[in-house]
């Protein structure tokens, strides 16, 4: 707890963000490359940490170091604290390693007191200006440092204006301000029992103390919790000589981006005000002018600023967001930082900078946050629109939609066929609602998580969905839902934002998706870099085609069960499930076979020449059956109202079967390959459908590459048993059709035991595909549907987990199992193909982990394919390092 | 596929069971120690395996080796195949490495033909005897080797008896037999198109062929599947000179055990028949005499036999089951093997043999199959009783009970209070049924697995339970259940066997449990050997006391939730769960606290000086609430019948809360420490109750050792958070009571992630306890309740898994995680206390694994403590080897 706590700007650099904060490090950097930065020094984050550790006490040596740097500053400027003619005035600003805008405290104009304000009057000849500065300082200091509520100062100001019969602050005279200042001082004394300190060095230490404390104020703590910023970082403090943009008409202040932050266009973008301070821009009393006008107002300043912008853009090799102030004809740069930008701008800037030779391809792909791309790939709500958000659910399927509220799937189908736009609103959806979902623009449910039926089906169809919106109280009987006191009736218009989980009243303006040429260019760069393959999860020929369009090199997961849920098939599927014996079941399966064959034909055709992983039936059978509770209620009603006996009996029969199939924990029940082993005829039918489709395509001269995938394996014996079944069906089909074709058989790795025994399992597998959704559920013992609506939020808030493990792959637990799997599996088969098809396959941090773990490919939903391509390139750069990166052009 | 396929008895020994089969190896051993064994040779299991591998063909060299050994046999006996005066007659018997009684084929009297039968007549002077031998051989050979149905031979025999006007076989004359034999031969020719072979060597090869094939006959395959015997073992074949116990009145045959197989008493036990063959004993035409009578009938033979028995008992150092035959005054030993015995006998024999200096303590403990002890520890059905078993469910809680069928918990309570014996029969039980269970002798449910509510509660209370008896169709409305056509009404008497899962009509005779002095002695031996600690799982002071009685050195698991389910507490618990907010919940918790405190006081007192691991609340809260479906039906009924509006509303309110708490996969939902993190006030209450009880006991001069256990941990952060909570409560209690006490805080390891991150978790844990029930569920992705009733049976039948992983610890998967945990945990804390409290803690093979993995203790239900003590001793011997074992006496 000692050492160097204070750095002059000359002593630091851009690389010292953790020690000096982001703002401070950049001030140092600019100072060192010779830009006009008002001089100053920085108190380090280490000092802040030690301060906190010591229980809000300055660590040893800090005070002395500060005093020393103040003296250097005084010497350099020829000013000094409290001097009656040349007083030193400084700003004291927080500056953490990670930007936390507005969360911590700032004090400006420090150094003013009853004596030094006189110097300011005489040097500017503007009493009103000087007094205004002084009173601003007192109220800011009183508020931030001494804890007097800001509005109490405002009330004094209001009284003063009433007294002077004026409306605006700037109409007050110097004398008025003088009176107000006296009242301010009295207020402070009254509230705190202490006088406003006249000694500037005392002002300074008190301010530093306050800024350090503000690291742990409530709003900063909450902000960090929400944004997952470590409490351990601490803040630095920047102490810098004041410059005034409001001193005269050859003064001013402004902000500019070196490139357009909306479009990425390479042109200065920003605004400024003459004779004003930063605060004035914020207050909105005067309208700032576009930066281009500065060329006319202050041509020399403009030219200098333009050059500095160009220099900083090149120096940081990124678009900069720059604050400047002109004091009496002299330009000062107060801040530079990487500018925030839209996804569209980010892409254009990155691609442009490669063309300009500023950055390498590898650096370019690193400049885009892949999650940003998502917005560009879906219809989205105009970010400028004012929204009446009435509730928030889970962002279950991205994109946005508007339409009338409909509570019933049949009605939805009817209205949809009439061309109406609608949002289907249900507590939860079931396979019975599929036809309604098909005709809806979007889905809204009050229950269920990110993997609920509604969410999965909507994502599959590429429709927006908000699920688990628990604030919604749906009353089917009255065809309405309530949110608090608000009642929304069937037919009312709402909008949903499936990317954010918002439910919005009424129509909202939308922006259609579009892939710009720069976007395509960026993905081309990414493809040149990445080694990780990218496939899509797709269940239909349409999705397969869409995936190809997005650049997917194959399908990593085709879920055959979604085909089972189609409206025309569900009755046959139910027939199959409710079958009394093998013969009945096979009869139903025979009806399903041609339908499945068509599905596979279409998908394999759309993916001609690319591999298609087809997962055999996975979910528990009761997912295809009606709900036991509803049946029970029906039966009770029928009995009490003397209903038809046959009908009662029929329902009772179904109920019995539903009950027999119902499970305590369906996630861990009769599903996956357990179905295939219990009812081999189901998997045999699916295998036959796959191979018949394959044979037909081969005959037609195409190149189908089916990969048959066995889900939920925990033991090599399961795989061996089912592989034999699949192989024997393949042999039959080859014999029957006279066509030879190639296929492989592999397995999902989605249960810990399969991972632990991957060496054994690999002996029977041509490929592994990580099903990280289920692997996360079993490794963490988290039912996703239950966790996300319930305790997971608490876990994230309490920082027990840093991320939602269903969104960002849990590297420590699930990842450890994955690494074991890869290692063990390749020990048995060095060339084992290994991919991932859980939702993590489309999430950048998880993709990075997949690269590290040595996977061959990731697979994700079609819309995320571009994101995955970019993330895969980033992963390569991050994991493999940038040793062999040369700067290049496109 | 070649080498030595045939061994003379002189060439083998007892250690060659795998190669020569159990029977053959012992024949060799007896031959070599000079006992009178009819000479012969053995064809190895390797020959059988090669025979199968080659597609039912003799491997090269086998035929020659057999011919060679036949010649040796002929030379030694002075007899030869087909010789008209001194023909060689042999038996051909299967003999696998593992006993498969009656499953494979045997041929006797081989070598007889139309010519050699004459030699038998003249050598015995008994035509009837010789012809009987010949016809038996033809029919046996015809059946076993040539595939002619046995009853067709029987029919010829019947005709012959009709013709001769006699009833019994032994009334037929030599001439009658001669005629029958001719008919037999014709039958064979008619059925097979082939003649009965007259060439003895041809007979021999055909028989060998048949016996090899019988390894794969249907009944042998099924037997192996049921008994989990590998198909790979193959069978050996014993070819041995015939001896005849039915040749004369100085001939005979018998079977004897060297000690009493029921009681273990050291006294010859068995029976014999004069002038008879083994078959006659089985046929039951004549009643055998007790072996002691042989001393009078054949004093010299008896003396010789007694000496041989004593020799074999000593030689094998185990009780032997010996077959002998006397042929014309000469004793022959045909078989010896370790005798089957009751648990009681097994214990006495083992303890006696230590006293006799025959075996070491270590060998003695290895002689008892620990599972056998279970029977001795519970009331059980008299094994002699004839039972009318009407259905079979899961053996959910051991022991047996009889009583009247009662379907309703309230009625059960009423009848129980009147002193009636009853069996509570429910589809499933819920906490609402606890008062009924309390008054029932046993529980029978038609649904639910080994961890269903009924099973868990019954095991906890030590009551027998049969669960998941799906054949039962319960009709509450008519107070009856059906099994097929059988109707059982309320009040009818049934019995259940919770050790076997049987449901039996009517009362059955029972045997009360009792610990014999030998049992105590055996456990003392075990305790001297074992290093693994044994604790009990106990939730009440009574169970704690019982556990001490069984020798448990502490409690490894106290489930606090069972205390929550007690009838007087459930309403308060429900109040707590349905509470609108923190204050209401705390009010309910305050009511529960004194009750919990009393629980802990009682348990810690009963375990004075021994550690008690107390697990904080674990199960999902909705387990304590009524069923949603029943509520829904009630509401529908009330609505339709114009019920009270307030009542409807109240039920709707409860339903809403039940729904809000209901989960898709409760196993993976809001339970365990997730409850403690979501509602810290619950865990705080429990911790306070534990520590107040502890403080009180310390004041009373006792030594309570509470170990506070946090369940379902997946991350060290959970444990750190809750440990802080527990520590702060402890500090408060210490301050409030002025008493200092000691306690530890640890965690269950029951989710894969906790195992994978055990090094991190150990940093905050004083102990680990493996919850292998849940760890098995998550590692395998098996919901126990769903798997056991559904696919697990198929998995075991198809040999996809070798054992039910909930009964026998899955070493490959779960075990691998356990080993990682121990290794990682002890890397952080070398002296970390590690135990197991899942049900595997009482299962011998799992206990062996725990010893291997380096655990400190196992914990199991009180009744299994003796089993665990024995199994722990066995584990030590097996795992650590027997290097330092010296023979000793007690």
Interface residues (C-beta under 8 A of the other chain):
Chain A: X628 X629 X632 X633 X636 X637 X640 X641 X663 X664 X665 X666 X667 X668 X669 X670 X674 X677 X678 X712 X714 X715 X717 X718 X721 X750 X751 X752 X753 X756 X757 X774 X777 X778 X779 X780 X781 X782 X783 X785 X786 X787 X790 X791 X794 X795 X798 X799 X800 X801 X810 X812 X813 X814 X816 X817
Chain B: X628 X629 X632 X633 X636 X637 X640 X641 X663 X664 X665 X666 X667 X668 X669 X670 X674 X677 X678 X712 X714 X715 X717 X718 X721 X750 X751 X752 X753 X756 X757 X774 X777 X778 X779 X780 X781 X782 X783 X785 X786 X787 X790 X791 X794 X795 X798 X799 X800 X801 X810 X812 X813 X814 X816 X817
